[in-house]
Amino acid sequence: MRKVTMISLWSGGAVLLAVLIGLSGSAVAQSAQPSPIPGYEAAKELPGMKEMPDPNMTYKVVFDISKAAPKVDQVNPGLEVVARYFNTLAKHGVPADHRMIAVVFHQQATEIVQNKEAFKARNAGHDNPNIALIQTMKKAGVDFRVCGQAVLANKIDPKVIQPEIELDLWALTTLVNLQLRGYVHVGN
């Protein structure tokens, strides 16, 4: 009986050791993988954290961006939050097809949807600092929308909207429709 116990303990210890090695190996592999959106860190971890991204869940999130950056030559802080969130999901093993992230621009944030030339013309020759990030995020799988009513109110020609951004009727319609399809609303 004593031999069986020792063998069981040894087997259990070996399994535990293998699991720990596997976990530490996957943690190293996770941190070594490049972020889908370079330049934006995932959320930093702390000891004792409870809620973490779950790789088995599908994250359907719509970010409501209605505020402009503090300065015309700064990337919109709302976009930076989306990039960090997206990278956090990726870092914790949420597969690309489980990251369903949408961004809706409206109100004061509407101007950032314009292409380089149109943005410069309206902003004293300043480049649109959001274009590169929007393009990178689109390639990573983020869906971008702009409120048609805000485009009209800001007198933006729909032809100058960046090709990565879809023109919708109204931000309110888009936000409600996406929430009815199971998206969680984050933002203003």
N, CA and C of each residue as an Amber inpcrd file, in Angstrom:
protein
   564
   0.8260000  -1.1880000   0.0000000   0.0000000   0.0000000   0.0000000
   0.8720000   1.2540000   0.0000000   1.9540000   1.1770000   0.7550000
   2.8690000   2.3130000   0.8300000   3.5040000   2.5960000  -0.5350000
   3.8350000   1.5520000  -1.3150000   4.4190000   1.7360000  -2.6390000
   3.4360000   2.4510000  -3.5650000   2.1840000   2.0700000  -3.5070000
   1.1620000   2.6850000  -4.3580000   1.0520000   4.1680000  -4.0280000
   1.0730000   4.5000000  -2.7500000   0.9850000   5.8950000  -2.3290000
   2.1780000   6.6860000  -2.8410000   3.3760000   6.1270000  -2.7040000
   4.5750000   6.8160000  -3.1730000   4.5310000   7.0000000  -4.6890000
   4.1140000   5.9620000  -5.4040000   4.0100000   6.0580000  -6.8580000
   2.9640000   7.1020000  -7.2260000   1.8130000   7.0840000  -6.5170000
   0.7510000   8.0580000  -6.7900000   1.2390000   9.4690000  -6.5330000
   1.9450000   9.6550000  -5.4090000   2.4750000  10.9780000  -5.1070000
   3.4810000  11.4170000  -6.1580000   4.3710000  10.5080000  -6.5420000
   5.3710000  10.8440000  -7.5360000   4.6980000  11.1850000  -8.8710000
   3.7070000  10.3710000  -9.2700000   2.9880000  10.6200000 -10.5260000
   2.2690000  11.9480000 -10.4760000   1.5990000  12.2020000  -9.3480000
   0.8960000  13.4700000  -9.1930000   1.8560000  14.6430000  -9.2270000
   2.9960000  14.5050000  -8.5830000   4.0120000  15.5580000  -8.5930000
   4.5620000  15.7950000  -9.9830000   4.7710000  14.7000000 -10.7180000
   5.2790000  14.8290000 -12.0860000   4.2590000  15.5480000 -12.9620000
   2.9910000  15.2220000 -12.7810000   1.9390000  15.8860000 -13.5590000
   1.8970000  17.3670000 -13.2070000   1.9490000  17.6680000 -11.8980000
   1.9420000  19.0540000 -11.4570000   3.1390000  19.8130000 -12.0260000
   4.2990000  19.2070000 -11.9860000   5.5000000  19.8190000 -12.5270000
   5.3510000  20.0730000 -14.0300000   4.8100000  19.1040000 -14.7330000
   4.6030000  19.2610000 -16.1830000   3.6280000  20.3950000 -16.4680000
   2.5670000  20.4930000 -15.6730000   1.5980000  21.5710000 -15.8490000
   2.2690000  22.9250000 -15.5930000   3.0260000  23.0070000 -14.5020000
   3.7050000  24.2700000 -14.1950000   4.6950000  24.6600000 -15.2820000
   5.4410000  23.7100000 -15.7880000   6.3860000  23.9970000 -16.8770000
   5.6230000  24.4390000 -18.1130000   4.5330000  23.7560000 -18.3970000
   3.7160000  24.1240000 -19.5540000   3.1380000  25.5130000 -19.4150000
   2.6470000  25.8640000 -18.2100000   2.0880000  27.1910000 -17.9990000
   3.1480000  28.2640000 -18.1160000   4.2890000  28.0330000 -17.5090000
   5.3320000  29.0510000 -17.5960000   5.8230000  29.1680000 -19.0310000
   5.8820000  28.0860000 -19.7430000   6.2800000  28.1250000 -21.1480000
   5.2860000  28.9010000 -21.9800000   3.9720000  28.7000000 -21.7080000
   2.9810000  29.4230000 -22.4890000   2.9770000  30.8930000 -22.1070000
   3.2480000  31.2030000 -20.8220000   3.3170000  32.6050000 -20.4150000
   4.4790000  33.2990000 -21.1210000   5.5960000  32.5830000 -21.2300000
   6.7470000  33.1510000 -21.9360000   6.3960000  33.3250000 -23.4090000
   5.7410000  32.3280000 -23.9890000   5.3660000  32.4150000 -25.4060000
   4.3910000  33.5610000 -25.6240000   3.4270000  33.7420000 -24.6820000
   2.4630000  34.8300000 -24.8250000   3.1670000  36.1820000 -24.8320000
   4.0690000  36.3890000 -23.8800000   4.7090000  37.6930000 -23.7940000
   5.6890000  37.9150000 -24.9510000   6.1930000  36.8370000 -25.5350000
   7.1510000  36.9660000 -26.6250000   6.4660000  37.2520000 -27.9650000
   5.1750000  36.9720000 -28.0680000   4.4620000  37.2000000 -29.3190000
   4.3040000  38.7020000 -29.5580000   4.4440000  39.1420000 -30.7980000
   4.2440000  40.5680000 -31.0600000   2.7660000  40.9390000 -30.8890000
   2.5270000  42.1530000 -30.4630000   1.1540000  42.6440000 -30.3140000
   0.5450000  42.8530000 -31.6880000  -0.7510000  42.5780000 -31.8340000
  -1.3990000  42.8330000 -33.1250000  -1.3360000  44.3130000 -33.5120000
  -1.3220000  45.1900000 -32.5000000  -1.2520000  46.6280000 -32.7490000
   0.0320000  47.1400000 -32.0930000   1.1380000  47.1940000 -32.8470000
   2.4350000  47.5920000 -32.2850000   2.4000000  48.9950000 -31.6830000
   3.1800000  49.1540000 -30.6090000   3.3040000  50.4610000 -29.9840000
   2.3200000  50.7140000 -28.8590000   1.4260000  49.7930000 -28.5990000
   0.4290000  49.9620000 -27.5460000   0.4690000  48.7480000 -26.6310000
   0.9100000  48.9840000 -25.3970000   1.0680000  47.9060000 -24.4250000
  -0.2740000  47.3520000 -23.9900000  -0.2850000  46.0630000 -23.7310000
  -1.4460000  45.4400000 -23.0970000  -1.4870000  45.9080000 -21.6460000
  -2.6290000  45.7380000 -20.9950000  -2.7480000  46.0950000 -19.5800000
  -1.7170000  45.3210000 -18.7760000  -1.1170000  45.9950000 -17.8140000
  -0.0840000  45.3650000 -16.9700000  -0.7410000  44.5130000 -15.8940000
  -0.0830000  43.4070000 -15.5880000  -0.6220000  42.4710000 -14.6040000
  -0.0870000  42.7820000 -13.2080000  -0.9080000  42.4360000 -12.2130000
  -0.5670000  42.6020000 -10.8080000  -0.8520000  41.3010000 -10.0760000
  -0.1260000  41.0150000  -8.9980000  -0.4140000  39.8070000  -8.2230000
  -1.8440000  39.8590000  -7.6590000  -2.5050000  38.7220000  -7.6650000
  -3.8230000  38.6040000  -7.0530000  -4.9900000  39.0830000  -7.9010000
  -4.7770000  39.3330000  -9.1780000  -5.8710000  39.8080000 -10.0340000
  -6.9380000  38.7230000 -10.1770000  -8.1830000  39.1400000 -10.2710000
  -9.2910000  38.1830000 -10.3880000  -9.8180000  38.0950000 -11.8290000
 -10.3840000  39.1600000 -12.3410000 -10.9620000  39.1280000 -13.6950000
  -9.8610000  39.2590000 -14.7320000  -9.8110000  38.3000000 -15.6100000
  -8.8200000  38.2800000 -16.6910000  -9.5540000  37.9490000 -17.9870000
  -8.9900000  38.3140000 -19.1430000  -9.6110000  37.8980000 -20.4020000
  -9.7020000  36.3720000 -20.4700000 -10.8100000  35.8910000 -20.9790000
 -11.0640000  34.4550000 -21.0770000 -10.9740000  34.0440000 -22.5450000
  -9.9770000  33.2180000 -22.9070000  -9.8110000  32.8130000 -24.3030000
 -10.9960000  32.0420000 -24.8700000 -11.8860000  31.5640000 -24.0060000
 -13.0520000  30.8140000 -24.4670000 -14.2580000  31.7090000 -24.7580000
 -14.1720000  32.9740000 -24.3720000 -15.2820000  33.9070000 -24.6040000
 -15.0850000  34.6430000 -25.9220000 -16.1910000  35.0810000 -26.4940000
 -16.1390000  35.9700000 -27.6510000 -16.4350000  37.3690000 -27.1360000
 -15.5050000  38.2730000 -27.3790000 -15.6220000  39.6500000 -26.9140000
 -16.2080000  40.5140000 -28.0230000 -17.4660000  40.8960000 -27.8450000
 -18.1560000  41.7850000 -28.7760000 -18.2940000  43.1260000 -28.0610000
 -17.4610000  44.0860000 -28.4660000 -17.4050000  45.3680000 -27.7660000
 -17.4660000  46.4960000 -28.7910000 -18.3070000  47.4940000 -28.5130000
 -18.3560000  48.6890000 -29.3540000 -17.8850000  49.8660000 -28.5110000
 -16.8360000  50.5360000 -28.9970000 -16.2850000  51.7080000 -28.3350000
 -16.8960000  52.9550000 -28.9630000 -17.4460000  53.7930000 -28.1170000
 -18.1170000  55.0240000 -28.5020000 -17.1140000  56.1640000 -28.3320000
 -16.5880000  56.6860000 -29.4340000 -15.5990000  57.7660000 -29.3560000
 -16.2360000  59.0460000 -29.8880000 -16.4710000  59.9830000 -28.9610000
 -17.1370000  61.2300000 -29.3320000 -16.3040000  62.4650000 -29.0030000
 -15.1770000  62.2820000 -28.3290000 -14.3480000  63.4280000 -27.9500000
 -13.1040000  63.5000000 -28.8270000 -12.6730000  64.7290000 -29.0900000
 -11.4470000  64.9530000 -29.8580000 -10.2360000  64.8420000 -28.9280000
  -9.0740000  64.6550000 -29.5170000  -7.8220000  64.6970000 -28.7570000
  -7.6290000  66.1180000 -28.2280000  -6.9020000  66.2820000 -27.1150000
  -6.6740000  67.6280000 -26.5770000  -5.9840000  68.5760000 -27.5680000
  -5.1140000  68.0150000 -28.4170000  -4.4130000  68.8360000 -29.4240000
  -4.5770000  68.1750000 -30.7860000  -4.6160000  68.9770000 -31.8230000
  -4.8640000  68.5010000 -33.1820000  -3.8080000  67.5070000 -33.6640000
  -2.5870000  67.6020000 -33.1300000  -1.5210000  66.7130000 -33.5910000
  -1.3230000  65.4870000 -32.6900000  -2.2910000  65.2060000 -31.8150000
  -2.2240000  64.0410000 -30.9310000  -3.1990000  62.9610000 -31.3950000
  -2.7980000  61.7060000 -31.2090000  -3.6940000  60.5840000 -31.4900000
  -4.8500000  60.6510000 -30.4980000  -6.0390000  60.3540000 -30.9700000
  -7.2150000  60.3730000 -30.1010000  -7.0410000  59.3720000 -28.9560000
  -7.1770000  59.8210000 -27.6990000  -7.0010000  58.9200000 -26.5590000
  -7.9520000  57.7230000 -26.5800000  -9.1330000  57.8870000 -27.1530000
 -10.0700000  56.7660000 -27.2610000  -9.5210000  55.6510000 -28.1280000
  -8.8360000  56.0090000 -29.2090000  -8.2070000  55.0030000 -30.0740000
  -7.0940000  54.2640000 -29.3440000  -6.3510000  54.9970000 -28.5280000
  -5.2870000  54.3570000 -27.7530000  -5.8510000  53.3290000 -26.7770000
  -6.9950000  53.6240000 -26.1670000  -7.6510000  52.6810000 -25.2560000
  -8.0700000  51.4230000 -26.0170000  -8.6400000  51.6000000 -27.1930000
  -9.0570000  50.4530000 -28.0060000  -7.8460000  49.5850000 -28.3530000
  -6.7420000  50.2050000 -28.7400000  -5.5280000  49.4600000 -29.0960000
  -5.0050000  48.6620000 -27.9040000  -4.9680000  49.2800000 -26.7330000
  -4.5030000  48.5700000 -25.5280000  -5.4380000  47.4130000 -25.1800000
  -6.7380000  47.6320000 -25.2840000  -7.7030000  46.5780000 -24.9690000
  -7.5420000  45.4030000 -25.9420000  -7.4350000  45.7170000 -27.2180000
  -7.2690000  44.6920000 -28.2480000  -6.0100000  43.8670000 -27.9780000
  -4.9060000  44.5540000 -27.6700000  -3.6470000  43.8620000 -27.3790000
  -3.7270000  43.0540000 -26.0860000  -4.4990000  43.5280000 -25.1180000
  -4.6770000  42.7890000 -23.8660000  -5.4040000  41.4740000 -24.1350000
  -6.4490000  41.5210000 -24.9420000  -7.1620000  40.2930000 -25.2950000
  -6.2210000  39.3170000 -25.9950000  -5.4560000  39.8280000 -26.9450000
  -4.5240000  38.9720000 -27.6970000  -3.4670000  38.3690000 -26.7760000
  -2.9110000  39.1800000 -25.8940000  -1.8670000  38.7070000 -24.9780000
  -2.3560000  37.5490000 -24.1160000  -3.6230000  37.5720000 -23.7680000
  -4.1760000  36.5460000 -22.8910000  -4.8340000  35.4080000 -23.6640000
  -4.4980000  35.2770000 -24.9340000  -4.8930000  34.1130000 -25.7040000
  -6.2810000  34.1390000 -26.3050000  -6.9420000  35.2860000 -26.3100000
  -8.2510000  35.3640000 -26.9590000  -8.0040000  35.3280000 -28.4680000
  -8.5070000  34.2950000 -29.1600000  -8.2470000  34.1580000 -30.5950000
  -8.7990000  35.3410000 -31.4020000  -8.1920000  35.5990000 -32.5230000
  -8.5990000  36.7270000 -33.3790000 -10.0900000  36.6820000 -33.7030000
 -10.6380000  35.4870000 -33.9490000 -12.0610000  35.4110000 -34.2940000
 -12.9800000  35.5550000 -33.0820000 -12.4080000  35.7170000 -31.8990000
 -13.1800000  35.9780000 -30.6800000 -13.0400000  37.4380000 -30.2310000
 -12.3420000  38.2520000 -31.0420000 -12.1590000  39.6770000 -30.7480000
 -12.9680000  40.4740000 -31.7580000 -14.2190000  40.7230000 -31.4430000
 -15.1140000  41.4650000 -32.3390000 -15.2500000  42.8810000 -31.7760000
 -14.3660000  43.7500000 -32.2300000 -14.2600000  45.1080000 -31.6900000
 -14.6920000  46.1020000 -32.7620000 -15.5970000  47.0010000 -32.3780000
 -16.0620000  48.0600000 -33.2760000 -15.8250000  49.4120000 -32.6110000
 -15.6050000  50.4200000 -33.4300000 -15.4090000  51.7950000 -32.9670000
 -16.3830000  52.6740000 -33.7360000 -17.1030000  53.5280000 -33.0000000
 -18.0360000  54.4720000 -33.6290000 -17.5530000  55.8870000 -33.3130000
 -17.2520000  56.6570000 -34.3760000 -16.8490000  58.0590000 -34.2380000
 -18.0600000  58.9520000 -34.4420000 -18.1830000  59.9690000 -33.5870000
 -19.2240000  60.9820000 -33.7710000 -18.8760000  62.2170000 -32.9500000
 -19.7190000  63.2100000 -32.9790000 -19.5400000  64.4900000 -32.2860000
 -18.1500000  65.0710000 -32.5760000 -17.3970000  65.4710000 -31.5500000
 -16.1030000  66.1360000 -31.7530000 -15.0350000  65.2120000 -32.3360000
 -15.2160000  63.9220000 -32.2850000 -14.2260000  62.9770000 -32.8280000
 -14.3810000  62.7620000 -34.3320000 -15.4030000  63.3050000 -34.9140000
 -15.7140000  63.0390000 -36.3230000 -14.5970000  63.4510000 -37.2790000
 -13.9230000  64.5490000 -37.0050000 -12.8910000  65.0500000 -37.9310000
 -11.7800000  64.0460000 -38.2110000 -11.5070000  63.1410000 -37.2830000
 -10.3720000  62.2300000 -37.4740000 -10.6110000  61.1870000 -38.5520000
 -11.8230000  61.1180000 -39.0820000 -12.1130000  60.1280000 -40.1240000
 -11.6370000  60.5860000 -41.4970000 -11.2170000  61.8380000 -41.6160000
 -10.8310000  62.3930000 -42.9090000  -9.4600000  61.9190000 -43.3660000
  -9.3080000  61.8360000 -44.6790000  -8.0030000  61.4710000 -45.2310000
  -7.0010000  62.6030000 -44.9890000  -5.7570000  62.3330000 -45.3370000
  -4.6480000  63.2490000 -45.0470000  -4.8900000  64.6550000 -45.6020000
  -5.2600000  64.7560000 -46.8620000  -5.4170000  66.0520000 -47.5190000
  -6.5560000  66.8590000 -46.9050000  -7.6900000  66.2230000 -46.6920000
  -8.8490000  66.9310000 -46.1400000  -8.5870000  67.3810000 -44.7070000
  -7.9530000  66.5230000 -43.9290000  -7.6390000  66.8770000 -42.5440000
  -6.6880000  68.0790000 -42.5000000  -5.6480000  68.0400000 -43.3390000
  -4.6840000  69.1510000 -43.3910000  -5.3780000  70.4590000 -43.7660000
  -6.2670000  70.3970000 -44.7420000  -6.9550000  71.5960000 -45.2020000
  -7.8030000  72.2290000 -44.0960000  -8.3530000  71.4070000 -43.2340000
  -9.2260000  71.9130000 -42.1680000  -8.4860000  72.2170000 -40.8710000
  -7.2400000  71.8040000 -40.7810000  -6.5170000  71.9290000 -39.5100000
  -5.1520000  72.6030000 -39.6740000  -5.1340000  73.7060000 -40.3930000
  -3.9390000  74.5540000 -40.5400000  -2.6870000  73.7770000 -40.9360000
  -2.8520000  72.8190000 -41.8480000  -1.7140000  72.0710000 -42.3570000
  -1.2290000  70.9220000 -41.4910000  -1.9080000  70.6420000 -40.3850000
  -1.5170000  69.5230000 -39.5130000  -1.8970000  68.1860000 -40.1520000
  -0.9880000  67.2130000 -40.0300000  -1.2930000  65.8540000 -40.4740000
  -2.3050000  65.2130000 -39.5320000  -3.0550000  64.2660000 -40.0500000
  -3.9880000  63.5060000 -39.2240000  -3.1810000  62.4210000 -38.5020000
  -2.9660000  62.5770000 -37.1910000  -2.1260000  61.6190000 -36.4650000
  -2.8100000  60.2760000 -36.2210000  -4.0530000  60.1390000 -36.5990000
  -4.8260000  58.9230000 -36.3290000  -4.8060000  57.9160000 -37.4690000
  -4.4110000  58.3520000 -38.6640000  -4.5220000  57.4980000 -39.8510000
  -3.7370000  56.1990000 -39.7080000  -2.4770000  56.2710000 -39.3270000
  -1.6520000  55.0550000 -39.2420000  -2.2270000  54.0620000 -38.2300000
  -2.6710000  54.5680000 -37.0750000  -3.2350000  53.6770000 -36.0580000
  -4.5440000  53.0500000 -36.5440000  -5.3880000  53.8280000 -37.1730000
  -6.6460000  53.2880000 -37.7050000  -6.3510000  52.2000000 -38.7430000
  -5.3950000  52.4370000 -39.6250000  -5.0490000  51.4350000 -40.6370000
  -4.5160000  50.1560000 -40.0090000  -3.6490000  50.2970000 -39.0160000
  -3.0940000  49.1250000 -38.3260000  -4.1870000  48.3520000 -37.5950000
  -5.0700000  49.0800000 -36.9250000  -6.1560000  48.4310000 -36.1870000
  -7.1340000  47.7340000 -37.1350000  -7.3830000  48.3370000 -38.2690000
  -8.2770000  47.7220000 -39.2660000  -7.6830000  46.4000000 -39.7520000
  -6.3780000  46.4010000 -40.0420000  -5.7060000  45.1710000 -40.4730000
  -5.7680000  44.1000000 -39.3940000  -5.7670000  44.5210000 -38.1170000
  -5.8390000  43.5780000 -37.0000000  -7.2560000  43.0480000 -36.7830000
  -8.2550000  43.7160000 -37.3960000  -9.6230000  43.2150000 -37.2870000
 -10.6220000  44.1470000 -36.6250000 -10.2290000  45.3720000 -36.3000000
 -11.1500000  46.3250000 -35.6860000 -12.0440000  46.9240000 -36.7730000
 -13.3220000  47.0460000 -36.4670000 -14.3270000  47.5820000 -37.3840000
 -14.5730000  49.0550000 -37.0330000 -14.4860000  49.9550000 -38.0240000
 -14.6620000  51.3850000 -37.7830000 -15.9090000  51.9090000 -38.4740000
 -16.6470000  52.7600000 -37.7480000 -17.8640000  53.3960000 -38.2630000
 -17.8380000  54.8780000 -37.9350000 -18.5070000  55.6770000 -38.7460000
 -18.6690000  57.0940000 -38.4500000 -20.1400000  57.4590000 -38.6260000
 -20.5820000  58.3550000 -37.7770000 -21.9610000  58.8310000 -37.7820000
 -22.2020000  59.7330000 -38.9970000 -23.1680000  59.3780000 -39.8290000
 -23.5110000  60.1900000 -40.9910000 -24.0330000  61.5640000 -40.6120000
 -24.7590000  61.6480000 -39.5130000 -25.2920000  62.9380000 -39.0790000
 -24.1580000  63.8620000 -38.6220000 -23.1320000  63.2980000 -37.9980000
 -21.9620000  64.0950000 -37.5880000 -21.1530000  64.5240000 -38.8050000
 -21.0870000  63.6680000 -39.8230000 -20.4000000  64.0210000 -41.0690000
 -21.1070000  65.2150000 -41.7080000 -22.4370000  65.1760000 -41.7260000
 -23.2090000  66.3040000 -42.2680000 -23.0150000  67.5660000 -41.4330000
 -23.1190000  67.4420000 -40.1140000 -22.9880000  68.5980000 -39.2230000
 -21.6020000  69.2380000 -39.3220000 -20.5820000  68.4310000 -39.5660000
 -19.2090000  68.9400000 -39.6780000 -18.8370000  69.2960000 -41.1200000
 -19.8070000  69.1780000 -42.0260000 -19.5970000  69.5040000 -43.4430000
 -18.3920000  68.7720000 -44.0310000 -18.3420000  67.4570000 -43.7610000
 -17.2850000  66.6010000 -44.2970000 -17.8290000  65.9010000 -45.5340000
 -17.1110000  66.0020000 -46.6290000 -17.4930000  65.3150000 -47.8550000
 -17.2640000  63.8110000 -47.6460000 -18.2840000  62.9800000 -47.8130000
 -18.1090000  61.5350000 -47.6190000 -16.9700000  60.9370000 -48.4500000
 -16.6060000  61.5810000 -49.5690000 -15.5280000  61.0690000 -50.4100000
 -14.1550000  61.1680000 -49.7460000 -14.0100000  62.0010000 -48.6800000
 -12.7110000  62.1600000 -48.0310000 -12.5840000  61.3160000 -46.7570000
 -13.5760000  60.4790000 -46.4900000 -13.4980000  59.5780000 -45.3340000
 -12.5300000  58.4530000 -45.6730000 -11.6450000  58.1590000 -44.7380000
 -10.6720000  57.0920000 -44.9520000 -11.3890000  55.8000000 -45.3300000
 -10.7950000  55.0220000 -46.2420000 -11.4660000  53.8080000 -46.7280000
 -11.6610000  52.7390000 -45.6440000 -10.9400000  52.8240000 -44.5440000
 -11.0850000  51.8420000 -43.4630000 -12.3430000  52.0830000 -42.6260000
 -13.0090000  53.2140000 -42.8630000 -14.1340000  53.6230000 -42.0130000
 -15.4300000  53.5970000 -42.8100000 -16.4040000  52.9060000 -42.2560000
 -17.7280000  52.7850000 -42.8800000 -18.6160000  53.9430000 -42.4420000
 -19.3260000  54.5320000 -43.3870000 -20.2650000  55.6150000 -43.1170000
 -21.6310000  55.0180000 -42.7870000 -22.1330000  55.3090000 -41.5930000
 -23.4490000  54.8360000 -41.1670000 -24.4300000  55.9980000 -41.0940000
 -25.7010000  55.6890000 -40.9930000 -26.7410000  56.7160000 -40.9220000
 -26.5480000  57.6470000 -39.7320000 -26.3890000  57.0390000 -38.5280000
 -26.4010000  57.8340000 -37.3060000 -25.7170000  57.0130000 -36.2190000
 -24.8830000  57.6260000 -35.4180000 -24.1820000  56.9080000 -34.3440000
 -25.1810000  56.2200000 -33.4170000 -26.2710000  56.8800000 -33.1230000
 -27.2640000  56.2890000 -32.2240000 -27.8160000  54.9860000 -32.7960000
 -28.0930000  54.9660000 -34.0840000 -28.5780000  53.7420000 -34.7260000
 -27.5180000  52.6500000 -34.6680000 -26.2870000  52.9900000 -34.9890000
 -25.2000000  52.0030000 -34.9780000 -25.0010000  51.4360000 -33.5770000
 -24.9410000  52.3100000 -32.5740000 -24.7280000  51.8580000 -31.1980000
 -25.8700000  50.9450000 -30.7260000 -27.0990000  51.3230000 -31.0240000
 -28.2470000  50.4980000 -30.6180000 -28.2380000  49.1690000 -31.3650000
 -28.0390000  49.2100000 -32.6820000 -28.0300000  47.9700000 -33.4630000
 -26.9620000  47.0030000 -32.9720000 -25.7470000  47.5060000 -32.7450000
 -24.6700000  46.6270000 -32.2820000 -24.9750000  46.0580000 -30.8970000
 -25.5440000  46.8800000 -30.0180000 -25.8930000  46.3690000 -28.6900000
 -26.9930000  45.3090000 -28.7780000 -27.9260000  45.4910000 -29.6760000
 -28.9770000  44.4790000 -29.8690000 -28.4080000  43.1810000 -30.4510000
 -27.2410000  43.2920000 -31.1100000 -26.5550000  42.1060000 -31.6370000
 -25.5900000  41.5020000 -30.6180000 -25.6130000  42.0120000 -29.3870000
 -24.8090000  41.4290000 -28.3240000 -23.5140000  42.1370000 -27.9950000
 -23.2530000  43.2930000 -28.5880000 -22.0410000  44.0550000 -28.2720000
 -22.2330000  44.8050000 -26.9580000 -21.1600000  44.9000000 -26.1980000
 -21.1470000  45.6890000 -24.9690000 -20.6780000  47.0800000 -25.3300000
 -21.3810000  48.0930000 -24.8360000 -21.0690000  49.4970000 -25.1350000
 -20.0680000  50.0400000 -24.1270000 -18.9570000  50.6040000 -24.6400000
 -17.9410000  51.2210000 -23.7930000 -17.7200000  52.6450000 -24.3120000
 -17.7950000  53.5950000 -23.4210000 -17.5270000  54.9720000 -23.8160000
 -18.5500000  55.9320000 -23.2670000 -18.6290000  57.0690000 -23.9390000
 -19.4640000  58.1840000 -23.4630000 -20.9080000  57.8180000 -23.3210000
